[in-house]
Every structure is written in C-alpha cells, then in structure tokens.
Amino acid sequence: MSKVATQSHAAASPPGGTCYKVLVWEDGALPAEQLEAWQTARRDLLARMRDAGIKGARGTLAKLGDALRELSAECIAKPLDTCAAASLSLTRVGALAAKLQREEAVLAYRLTPCSATILAELVGEEGIDTLVNRWTASTPELQWCATPLVEALSPAEAAEWQESCRAEQNEAGADTESDDEGAATPFHHVTVLRAEAVEALQPAVGRVLVDATLGGGGHSELMLEQGATVWGIDQDPAARKAARKRLAAYGERLHIVAGNFRNAATLLREAGLDAVDGILADIGISSPQVDQAERGFSFLAEGPLDMRMNPAAPRSAADIVNTAAESELADILWQYGEERASRAIARRIVQERAKAPITTTTQLADIIASVLPRKGKQHPATRSFQALRIAVNDELGALDALLESGLGLLKSGGRFAIITFHSLEDRAVKRYFDRVTRPEIDRPEWPAPRPNPEYAARLVTRKPIVAGEAELAANPRARSAKLRVIEKL
C-alpha cells in the first residue's frame, strides 16, 4: 500500500457522536468498466436491502450490509490503494491536508496518490453531504468522482480507525501529542415510560417519527431499533451530543435538530419535512440537568442559580430572583408552583437581595426554608424551584405552541404522544386533547350541540398511562409521569 499522507488529529477527543468514513477518488483513477460493474452490483444489493428492511428481516439486512461493504472494499478501496494513476502530487496532497486540518469535523484522514479517505464526526447541524461538497470544492484543480463512498461508523469503529491512522503516523516518524482533553460530565438520563410511549407511536420501517424532546436518546433508540426514521429536537447541546454518541450506529435514519420543541413545525419544515407519522414529547426536566450542580436546577447541591435548559438563553433564574418585582415573583411562585406561601417567600427574597445578590441554589433554598418550615419529606423549596424553572424556560408557553402546531405536522392516522410530570402540564395537554377530539360542542345557551370546528383527532388513551410497579422501583422519578395519546383523523 503506497500512502502519501496519514494524519490523526491528536488534539481531538475520541469520537463520541455521529461518525462517517468518506472515500473520494479522482475521475479516471479506476477503469470505467470496473466502476460500472460495481455500480450495477451495488444497486442490486441496495434494492435487496430495501426489500429486507420493508419485511423487517434484520438478519438478512445485516448480511446484505456486510456484503455491500465487502463489495466496495474489493472493487473500490483496495484498487485505489495500489492505483498506478498517481495524479495526486505531493504538493497537491499537502494542500489538501492543510485544508482538512482546519476542518473541525475531521478526526483523521488517509491520502493515497489518487484518493482520500476522511473520518469525520458531525458537529453543529451540518450534514455529511455538505461537508463532502466543501472538501471536494476546496481543491478545484482535481476532478473528484461524482459518487463518493460514505459509511456510517459507530464511535468504537471510528476510534479504532483514528487510532490506526495515529499508529501509521507514528511509524512514519510524525510528531504526536497526547489527548489530554478532560472528559465532559456524562449525560445519563433514565427514560420514563420508554416502551409505552414508543409503542403508542407504532414505529416501523418506513415510518418517520419526531422525538421533540430528544434528551439522551432513550425513546429515539427504541424507535430506531424498530426500523423508523427519527428526527430528534433538543435545545440542550449536552443532550444532543449525548444522543449523537448513543445513536451513532443508526446513521442516516437519525436526524438531530438544535432548537426548542415549541418551534418544531418551523424547524422540521425548514429541513424539508412537511408531514410525519408520529410526534413524542417528554415534557419536563431530564435527570442530568437535575443531577449536575453546575446547571443550577437543584436545591440539594451548591451551584449557580441558573436553571436554563438552553445555556445560551438570555435569562437565568438569578436574573428573575434579583430583578423581578415582588408582585411578579409572587405570581410566578403561585401560578407555576402552586405555592401557597408565594407572597411571603417573594417578600423575603426581596428583603434578602437588598443586602446581597442571590446567586446560588442553596442560598435561595435557605431563604425559602426560613419562611416555610419543612413538613414531611418534601423540601420547602420544591414548589418554588419548579416555578422558577418553568418561568426561566417558558415551559408552559412552549408546550402550548407544540400542542397548537403538532396536529398540523401529522399525516392522517399519525399519533401525538405527550408525557407530563406535573398537574399544570397535564392539565394543558388534557384540555387540548379534549378540545380536538370532541365531534360536537355544547353550551347552555344553545338549543342543540353544534359541530366542533377543531375536531381533528380521536383519543387513543382515555385515561393517562402511568408507570408500573417495576419501573417505579427502578426509577422513583417516574411516579408523576403521565402519558396521553391522540391520533389524527
């Protein structure tokens, strides 16, 4: 094998998200008849894979996938390694390598006299097609093939390939640096009502589903396992990164979108998706957000008074606590936390912030506890912290926006499933679902019921689905979860 350049980005973290290995080569590097034979065999395998996928024949699908990889290796990759064309001069290789090194997404690459194999981990919301087009466009003096080979890799496979590049680089005498980047705090979320919620959406090969609250990817993983294509939305970058890492093996069937689920319809339509088979939203806070003190959601650990699900959002809990009028604070605590002592707590907060700004979770919790002595197991600050979190993230406003736009995204027969965790959320979902599933409406002043102009769905669950004993034993946080489902007519 005659390699001209091999590089592993030593400063990069090990792969953790969606990774792809891309092979591009120059036109004319391989005989036309060889390419034609490869394309014919490839089309046949892809057609058989499609048929196997429709039938749900996972074993056959896996075997055909292996056959496709072997075909590409024998017909394309191996011949390119020993290609005699050698039109990529050392000067050109150096120029291409310099461009690749500046790409944030590129983890490693291997260049031969007439091809480039590039390992990339998707960053931001840029797709692999966009990246490949940019790489090939950066060297206009070279005529690249029109159909590059793109293979999705799991993080483990990507790390192995990256390490092989590093080993080759070391053998060539290249200087390397150790990867000393500290690992981020893991995003581990225990998914609530996982099987029940996913079953309600009826995932299958060919169905397109939306996980409007992607989180760590627990619900999406089960949908993907059953063959569906999933669009996951989340405003928390830590959640999106964790989901990319967890679900990397599903390749192009997973699409991750940055944003708030309140804008789901706009985000998906901008991505070219006009109608879907199902929408799931798991409303509320995720375990990692609560458990990581630095996120400022919990009164049980010292942390900054933050509570933003999207760290880039403009207003934190500290901003509200230290600047809102006493009456506004009292209204927030009453409306969003149903806190009976809202006025007394708001008064004390205003008194204490006049002495010094309130900047930490435990500082605020102690102020609340001084007004509301502890009774029973519940901490005195529980309702107030819930209220502030809802206000900071406008959670009820976001839920209303999702409810109003969700049905418009669904195909006929599509399902809308919502998991809530407190009475305010559940009340909003119950009222909306009731509004759109009543064929008729009636009022005392009317002589007879009238057709409901909003009638567009039927109830799938007349009563909310709740966690069973086994789930509650494993995850006590599931005790307040309620799942409601409707189906578009």
Buried (B, 14 or more C-beta within 10 A) or exposed (E): EEBBBBBBBBEBBBBBBBBBBBBBBBBEBBEEEEBEEBEEBBEEBEEBBBEBBEEEBEEBBEBBEEBBBEBBEEBBBEBBBEBEBEBBEEEBBEBBBEBBEEBEBBBBBBBBBBBBBBBBBBBEBEBBEEBBEEBBEBBEEBEBBEEBBBBBBBBEBBBEBBEBBBEBBEEEEBEEEEEEEEEEEEBEBBBBBBEBBBBBBBBBBEBBBBBBBBBBBBBBBBBBEBBBBBBBBBBBEBBBBBBBBBBBBBBEBBBBBBBBBBBBBEBBEEEEBEBBBBBBBBBBBBBBBBBBBEBBBBBBBBBBBBBBBBEEBEBBBBBBBBEBEBEEBBBBBBBBBBBEBBBBBBBBBBEBBEEEBBBBBBBBBBBBBEBBEEEEEEBBBBBBBBBBBBBBBBBBEBBBBBBEBBBEBBBEEBBBBBBBBBEBBBEBBBEBBEBBBBEEBEEEEEEEEEEBEEBBBEBBBEEBBBBEEEBBEEBEBBEBBBBBBBBBE
